[in-house]
Amino acid sequence: TGMIYQGPGISKQINKQLLKLMQRDGFSHISEAVGVDAKA
C-alpha cells in the first residue's frame, strides 16, 4: 500500500532508512541481518 499512497519514490526512502539502521547495528550487508533475531 505504500507504493499506492506514497508513489514509487517510497522505495528510495525505504532503502535509505534501511541503510541507516544497518549501519547503526553494525551490518555491512543485508544478508548479515537476515535472521539475526530468530529463536533457535
N, C-alpha and C positions, 0 to 999 in steps of 0.2 A: 504493500500500500504506500510505502514511502515514495516509490517512483511515480505513483499516480498523483499524490498531493505535492511532492517537492520537485518532481521532474528528474531528468537524467543526471543533473548536477549533484544529486544527493550521493551518488556513488563516489565521487571525489571527496566529499565531506566525510563519508564513512571511512574511506581509506586513510585520510589524514588523521582522524581520531584514533583509528586502529593502530597506526604507526606510533602515535604519541603514547598510547597505552603499552605497546610492546617495548618501546624504549624505556618507559618508566619501570617496567617489570624486568628489564634486562634481557629481553629476547631480541635476537638479530634476524630471525626468520620465523614466519608464521608456523612452520612445522614444529618448532620448538615449543610453541604454546599449546598446540593441539593435544588435548587430553591431560594437561598438566594437573588439573584438579579431579581427575577421575579416581573414584574409590576402587581399590582392588578387592 
